Amino acid sequence: MHADLNERVVVATQTAPWLATADGEGACKPLDSLATGTTSLVQAPAGAVFAPPGGALGEEILVLDGTLTDARGVWGAGAYLRNPPGSDVSLHSETGCVLFIKRLAFDAEDTSVVRLDTASMRWLPGLVPGLAVMPLHEHAGEHTALVRWQPETFFQSHAHFGGEEILVLDGVFEDEFGRYPAGSWLRSPHMSRHQPFSREGCTIFVKVGHLGAG
C-alpha cells in the first residue's frame, strides 16, 4: 500500500473507514506499507495491551486521543513515544486510545527510549513570523517535530532531502497542490518541492529525512 516512495501520497484519514485489526480487539486505518516499515492510525479499546516492538522494527507513536500507560507514567493526547527494536517496554491503555503509529527500521545507533509530554513543552520560534516549532526527535538526518502555524502564515518554496511526511492535527494546512484539513496525511518524495502556508492556522506533525533517495 502506497509502497512507491517516488509517489506523492495524500490520504483523507477523516473519511477513511476503520478496519478491524487481526485480533479483532481494535481498528486501524493503514496509510502505507513499505519494505522499511508501516504507518497507520490505530484505535484501541479500554484495557488494550500492546506488544513490545520486535524483530528489526522499532515504533514511533503520537497519541491522538485517550491515554497510554507504561512504567514511566500515563501519556495523554499529544504525547510522543519512541521504542527502538527489542525495547523492553510494556504499553497498555486503561481508557482506550487513538494512536498514529509508525513501525520502522531505526538506525543501529538510535537506541534511546523517548517519552515526551508535548502539552508541557515549550514552542520555539520558527523560520518565519507566525511559525512555531517543537522538536521531538533528531538522528542522522532524520528530524521529527510539531509545527504550529498562525493564521495567514506563509513559508518559502523548499525541498526536503529524504522526503517529508505530515499529519495535520488541527486547522487546515495548504500548499500549491491542495488544501488539507485536520486528519490529512501527506507523504512527499525525496527532493520534492512545495510552498506551504495556512490561511486558517493549523498544527502539524512533520517528519523529514527518513524516506531515502527514492
Sequence and secondary structure as in RCSB ss.txt:
>XXXX:A:sequence
MHADLNERVVVATQTAPWLATADGEGACKPLDSLATGTTSLVQAPAGAVFAPPGGALGEEILVLDGTLTDARGVW
GAGAYLRNPPGSDVSLHSETGCVLFIKRLAFDAEDTSVVRLDTASMRWLPGLVPGLAVMPLHEHAGEHTALVRWQ
PETFFQSHAHFGGEEILVLDGVFEDEFGRYPAGSWLRSPHMSRHQPFSREGCTIFVKVGHLGAG
>XXXX:A:secstr
    TTS EEEETTTS  EE TTSSSEEEEEEEETTEEEEEEEE TTEEE    TTEEEEEEEEEE EEETTEEE
 TTEEEEE TT    EEESS EEEEEEEEE  TT    EEEEGGGS  EE SSTTEEEEEEEEETTEEEEEEEE 
TTEE   EE TT EEEEEEEEEEEETTEEEETTEEEEE TT EE  EESS EEEEEEES STT 
